[in-house]
Amino acid sequence: MGRLAGKHALITGGTSGIGLETAREFLAEGASVAITGRSRERLDEAARQLKDRGPLLTFVSDAGDVPGQEVLAARLREEWPKLDILMSNAADLTHLPFEAWTEEAFDRLLATNLKAPFFLIKSLLPLFSPRSSVILVGSVSAFVGHENATVYGAAKAGLLSYARGLTYELKDRGVRVNGLSPGPTVTNAFAPLGPERQAALYEELRRTVPLHRLGTTTELAKAAVYLASDESAYTAGTVLRVDGGVGELAY
C-alpha cells in the first residue's frame, strides 16, 4: 500500500517542473490527484505523461485570479468527497531589476504568489479532511538576496509565513500547514531563454550551491510526499528547505 493511499491531493501549477513531478510521485504513492494550469493544451500534455499512473483530474485555472480560486474549489467539491492534501505550487517567476518594476507587474506577482493561495485555502476549508496537509512551495529567495529577486523573494517569504499563521488558525480543524523551500532546481522554467543561455544560467546557479550541484524535481517531489503523508503528522508550521544549503551557508 502506498504512503498516500486513499488520499486526495490538489496541486496548483502541475503541468511542469516540480508540480508535475510531484503529481507523478503522489500517484505512485496511491493518491487521487488533481492538477491545475492556465493552458488546456499543457494540461492535456501533463495528463498524457501521467496516463495510467492513477486517478487524475485536470482543471484550467489561473493561479493569479483571486475570484477564480472559489470557482476551482467549487469544481473540486463536485468531484471529490474530501481533500487531504493541497500543494500550492503555481508561481509567477518574474525577476526584474528594481528600476524595471511597474505597479501592474508587482500586483500581478503578488496576486499569484501570495494573495490567491490564501483565498484558495479559505475556499477549500469545507473540503479539507480532519488530518489534511497544506504544502506551500516557497523559494530560497525568501531567505537570501540575489539579482532581480527582491519582489519575488518578498512574496515567497510572505507565503512561507502562512505556514505559521495558518497552522495556528486551523489547528482545531486538524489542518497542518508547512512550507517547502526549493533551491536552484533543474526545471523547464528557463527553456524560453534557449539552450546556451539556459546552460550558462544553470552553471552560474550551480556555483552558488554549497553541494556544488542543482537539485532535481524528483528530490523536491520526494520531500513533498513526506509533508503530504502521515509520516509528517507531527510536523506543522515549519519550512522544509531542500536547497543544497544555499539558504544556510555562505558559498
Kinemage of the C-alpha trace (Angstrom):
@kinemage 1
@onewidth
@group {chain A} dominant
@subgroup {mainchain}
@vectorlist {calphas} color= white
{ca met a 1} P 0.000 0.000 0.000
{ca gly a 2} L 1.333 3.451 -0.948
{ca arg a 3} L 2.139 6.159 1.544
{ca leu a 4} L -0.747 8.288 0.223
{ca ala a 5} L -3.290 5.528 -0.403
{ca gly a 6} L -6.865 6.791 -0.164
{ca lys a 7} L -5.832 10.455 -0.106
{ca his a 8} L -6.981 13.199 -2.460
{ca ala a 9} L -4.402 15.792 -3.473
{ca leu a 10} L -4.664 19.088 -5.349
{ca ile a 11} L -1.504 20.538 -6.909
{ca thr a 12} L -1.669 24.026 -8.401
{ca gly a 13} L 0.730 24.627 -11.242
{ca gly a 14} L 1.005 20.939 -12.002
{ca thr a 15} L 1.790 20.965 -15.719
{ca ser a 16} L 5.580 21.045 -15.488
{ca gly a 17} L 8.608 21.096 -13.221
{ca ile a 18} L 8.192 20.409 -9.523
{ca gly a 19} L 4.390 20.322 -9.750
{ca leu a 20} L 4.288 17.710 -12.495
{ca glu a 21} L 6.913 15.524 -10.844
{ca thr a 22} L 5.069 15.742 -7.533
{ca ala a 23} L 1.857 14.664 -9.259
{ca arg a 24} L 3.764 11.664 -10.584
{ca glu a 25} L 5.058 10.769 -7.113
{ca phe a 26} L 1.677 11.295 -5.426
{ca leu a 27} L 0.011 8.994 -7.948
{ca ala a 28} L 2.732 6.388 -7.448
{ca glu a 29} L 2.039 6.523 -3.706
{ca gly a 30} L -1.665 5.813 -4.207
{ca ala a 31} L -3.259 9.272 -4.137
{ca ser a 32} L -6.006 10.586 -6.368
{ca val a 33} L -4.567 13.775 -7.859
{ca ala a 34} L -5.912 16.969 -9.400
{ca ile a 35} L -3.626 19.454 -11.135
{ca thr a 36} L -4.239 22.971 -12.376
{ca gly a 37} L -2.713 25.065 -15.117
{ca arg a 38} L -3.609 28.061 -17.248
{ca ser a 39} L -3.415 26.171 -20.552
{ca arg a 40} L -5.706 23.309 -21.568
{ca glu a 41} L -3.046 22.218 -24.037
{ca arg a 42} L -0.394 21.922 -21.332
{ca leu a 43} L -2.824 20.179 -19.001
{ca asp a 44} L -3.580 17.642 -21.709
{ca glu a 45} L 0.129 17.046 -22.239
{ca ala a 46} L 0.636 16.562 -18.499
{ca ala a 47} L -2.268 14.118 -18.446
{ca arg a 48} L -0.661 12.218 -21.319
{ca gln a 49} L 2.593 11.951 -19.345
{ca leu a 50} L 0.723 10.728 -16.272
{ca lys a 51} L -1.538 8.364 -18.166
{ca asp a 52} L -2.354 5.083 -16.399
{ca arg a 53} L -0.488 6.109 -13.240
{ca gly a 54} L -3.650 6.654 -11.213
{ca pro a 55} L -6.831 8.758 -10.882
{ca leu a 56} L -6.135 12.230 -12.295
{ca leu a 57} L -8.264 15.356 -12.731
{ca thr a 58} L -7.173 18.463 -14.634
{ca phe a 59} L -8.582 21.978 -14.202
{ca val a 60} L -7.892 25.094 -16.226
{ca ser a 61} L -7.302 27.727 -13.565
{ca asp a 62} L -5.274 30.934 -13.404
{ca ala a 63} L -3.451 30.896 -10.066
{ca gly a 64} L -3.419 34.691 -10.013
{ca asp a 65} L -7.192 35.040 -10.390
{ca val a 66} L -8.387 35.535 -6.827
{ca pro a 67} L -12.152 35.078 -7.503
{ca gly a 68} L -11.236 32.060 -9.611
{ca gln a 69} L -9.995 30.231 -6.529
{ca glu a 70} L -13.554 29.866 -5.253
{ca val a 71} L -14.571 28.539 -8.669
{ca leu a 72} L -11.758 25.970 -8.511
{ca ala a 73} L -12.798 24.905 -5.013
{ca ala a 74} L -16.424 24.531 -6.103
{ca arg a 75} L -15.449 22.377 -9.078
{ca leu a 76} L -13.327 20.181 -6.835
{ca arg a 77} L -16.198 19.755 -4.374
{ca glu a 78} L -18.291 18.423 -7.250
{ca glu a 79} L -15.687 15.706 -7.930
{ca trp a 80} L -14.367 14.642 -4.539
{ca pro a 81} L -15.847 13.954 -1.085
{ca lys a 82} L -12.797 15.403 0.677
{ca leu a 83} L -9.365 16.943 0.218
{ca asp a 84} L -6.396 15.609 2.176
{ca ile a 85} L -3.504 17.433 0.505
{ca leu a 86} L -3.112 20.848 -1.063
{ca met a 87} L 0.208 21.740 -2.662
{ca ser a 88} L 0.228 25.424 -3.569
{ca asn a 89} L 2.920 25.331 -6.228
{ca ala a 90} L 1.828 27.718 -9.001
{ca ala a 91} L 4.002 30.811 -9.133
{ca asp a 92} L 4.823 33.959 -11.047
{ca leu a 93} L 8.597 33.709 -11.550
{ca thr a 94} L 9.134 37.273 -12.747
{ca his a 95} L 12.607 38.592 -11.891
{ca leu a 96} L 13.315 42.215 -12.785
{ca pro a 97} L 15.804 44.937 -11.805
{ca phe a 98} L 14.428 47.283 -9.176
{ca glu a 99} L 14.017 50.126 -11.663
{ca ala a 100} L 12.058 47.991 -14.132
{ca trp a 101} L 9.150 47.091 -11.857
{ca thr a 102} L 5.741 48.582 -12.573
{ca glu a 103} L 2.803 48.590 -10.204
{ca glu a 104} L 0.922 46.288 -12.578
{ca ala a 105} L 3.719 43.699 -12.633
{ca phe a 106} L 4.123 43.970 -8.849
{ca asp a 107} L 0.406 43.409 -8.234
{ca arg a 108} L 0.263 40.515 -10.680
{ca leu a 109} L 3.153 38.707 -8.981
{ca leu a 110} L 1.703 39.222 -5.502
{ca ala a 111} L -1.730 38.043 -6.643
{ca thr a 112} L -0.280 34.751 -7.865
{ca asn a 113} L 2.384 34.124 -5.236
{ca leu a 114} L 0.728 35.456 -2.094
{ca lys a 115} L -2.898 36.600 -2.339
{ca ala a 116} L -4.607 33.860 -4.359
{ca pro a 117} L -3.091 30.956 -2.364
{ca phe a 118} L -4.579 32.457 0.807
{ca phe a 119} L -8.059 32.628 -0.697
{ca leu a 120} L -7.749 29.181 -2.257
{ca ile a 121} L -7.100 27.707 1.187
{ca lys a 122} L -10.057 29.682 2.557
{ca ser a 123} L -12.304 28.390 -0.239
{ca leu a 124} L -11.215 24.792 0.366
{ca leu a 125} L -11.915 24.774 4.106
{ca pro a 126} L -15.225 22.868 3.833
{ca leu a 127} L -13.470 20.133 1.835
{ca phe a 128} L -10.379 19.580 3.988
{ca ser a 129} L -10.321 16.294 5.882
{ca pro a 130} L -9.582 16.309 9.647
{ca arg a 131} L -5.923 15.277 9.105
{ca ser a 132} L -5.087 17.243 5.999
{ca ser a 133} L -1.783 18.733 4.900
{ca val a 134} L -1.172 22.026 3.116
{ca ile a 135} L 2.211 22.437 1.423
{ca leu a 136} L 3.248 25.953 0.403
{ca val a 137} L 6.046 25.947 -2.160
{ca gly a 138} L 8.345 28.845 -1.422
{ca ser a 139} L 11.873 29.526 -2.561
{ca val a 140} L 15.359 30.054 -1.203
{ca ser a 141} L 14.821 33.609 -2.475
{ca ala a 142} L 12.740 34.131 0.664
{ca phe a 143} L 15.926 33.794 2.737
{ca val a 144} L 18.748 35.263 0.642
{ca gly a 145} L 19.073 38.338 -1.515
{ca his a 146} L 20.166 37.885 -5.105
{ca glu a 147} L 19.925 39.514 -8.503
{ca asn a 148} L 16.495 40.809 -9.579
{ca ala a 149} L 14.643 38.807 -6.888
{ca thr a 150} L 13.502 41.491 -4.442
{ca val a 151} L 9.774 41.290 -5.182
{ca tyr a 152} L 9.749 37.543 -5.851
{ca gly a 153} L 11.638 36.863 -2.621
{ca ala a 154} L 9.342 39.097 -0.586
{ca ala a 155} L 6.254 37.331 -1.926
{ca lys a 156} L 7.723 33.898 -1.215
{ca ala a 157} L 8.713 34.987 2.296
{ca gly a 158} L 5.118 36.056 2.875
{ca leu a 159} L 3.804 32.769 1.501
{ca leu a 160} L 6.045 30.748 3.803
{ca ser a 161} L 4.939 32.822 6.788
{ca tyr a 162} L 1.430 31.444 6.214
{ca ala a 163} L 2.776 28.113 7.481
{ca arg a 164} L 2.959 29.546 10.979
{ca gly a 165} L -0.146 31.716 10.983
{ca leu a 166} L -2.465 29.252 9.278
{ca thr a 167} L -1.274 26.298 11.350
{ca tyr a 168} L -2.338 28.278 14.405
{ca glu a 169} L -5.666 29.343 12.926
{ca leu a 170} L -6.550 25.917 11.542
{ca lys a 171} L -5.175 23.663 14.276
{ca asp a 172} L -8.631 22.917 15.699
{ca arg a 173} L -9.716 21.727 12.252
{ca gly a 174} L -6.805 19.283 12.066
{ca val a 175} L -5.227 21.114 9.134
{ca arg a 176} L -1.470 21.463 9.332
{ca val a 177} L 0.440 23.821 7.067
{ca asn a 178} L 4.109 23.611 6.117
{ca gly a 179} L 6.388 25.261 3.627
{ca leu a 180} L 8.657 23.549 1.124
{ca ser a 181} L 11.522 25.766 0.019
{ca pro a 182} L 13.449 24.716 -3.094
{ca gly a 183} L 16.875 25.972 -4.011
{ca pro a 184} L 18.180 26.123 -7.583
{ca thr a 185} L 16.475 23.209 -9.341
{ca val a 186} L 16.620 21.900 -12.889
{ca thr a 187} L 13.213 22.530 -14.471
{ca asn a 188} L 11.975 23.825 -17.811
{ca ala a 189} L 11.450 27.339 -16.424
{ca phe a 190} L 14.438 28.737 -18.324
{ca ala a 191} L 13.774 26.872 -21.594
{ca pro a 192} L 12.488 30.026 -23.350
{ca leu a 193} L 15.981 31.519 -22.938
{ca gly a 194} L 17.434 28.971 -25.340
{ca pro a 195} L 19.864 26.109 -24.621
{ca glu a 196} L 23.068 28.179 -24.455
{ca arg a 197} L 21.711 30.849 -22.111
{ca gln a 198} L 19.970 28.189 -20.024
{ca ala a 199} L 23.183 26.183 -19.629
{ca ala a 200} L 25.117 29.312 -18.671
{ca leu a 201} L 22.488 30.264 -16.108
{ca tyr a 202} L 22.460 26.786 -14.602
{ca glu a 203} L 26.245 26.897 -14.289
{ca glu a 204} L 26.017 30.291 -12.605
{ca leu a 205} L 23.438 28.925 -10.159
{ca arg a 206} L 25.438 25.757 -9.521
{ca arg a 207} L 28.357 27.850 -8.259
{ca thr a 208} L 26.125 29.306 -5.528
{ca val a 209} L 25.177 25.893 -4.103
{ca pro a 210} L 27.386 24.545 -1.288
{ca leu a 211} L 26.734 20.984 -2.526
{ca his a 212} L 28.089 22.021 -5.958
{ca arg a 213} L 25.066 20.876 -7.962
{ca leu a 214} L 21.492 21.799 -8.743
{ca gly a 215} L 18.531 19.998 -7.262
{ca thr a 216} L 16.173 17.765 -9.207
{ca thr a 217} L 12.412 17.881 -9.395
{ca thr a 218} L 12.345 14.326 -8.065
{ca glu a 219} L 14.157 15.400 -4.895
{ca leu a 220} L 11.570 18.127 -4.304
{ca ala a 221} L 8.710 15.758 -5.088
{ca lys a 222} L 10.011 13.191 -2.594
{ca ala a 223} L 10.111 15.906 0.072
{ca ala a 224} L 6.521 16.837 -0.808
{ca val a 225} L 5.462 13.194 -0.351
{ca tyr a 226} L 6.867 13.299 3.182
{ca leu a 227} L 4.981 16.502 4.030
{ca ala a 228} L 1.804 15.119 2.473
{ca ser a 229} L 1.934 11.760 4.219
{ca asp a 230} L 1.064 10.732 7.745
{ca glu a 231} L 4.802 10.305 8.357
{ca ser a 232} L 4.905 14.069 8.940
{ca ala a 233} L 1.834 14.128 11.200
{ca tyr a 234} L 3.865 15.880 13.928
{ca thr a 235} L 5.360 18.420 11.503
{ca ala a 236} L 3.457 21.700 11.398
{ca gly a 237} L 4.094 25.399 10.983
{ca thr a 238} L 7.608 24.978 9.659
{ca val a 239} L 9.584 25.147 6.416
{ca leu a 240} L 11.489 22.234 4.912
{ca arg a 241} L 14.425 23.607 2.938
{ca val a 242} L 15.560 21.432 0.043
{ca asp a 243} L 18.114 23.867 -1.347
{ca gly a 244} L 21.560 22.292 -1.215
{ca gly a 245} L 22.466 24.575 1.686
{ca val a 246} L 22.065 27.872 -0.191
{ca gly a 247} L 19.759 29.310 2.442
{ca glu a 248} L 22.083 28.496 5.334
{ca leu a 249} L 25.703 28.596 4.186
{ca ala a 250} L 27.889 31.217 2.569
{ca tyr a 251} L 29.289 29.985 -0.728
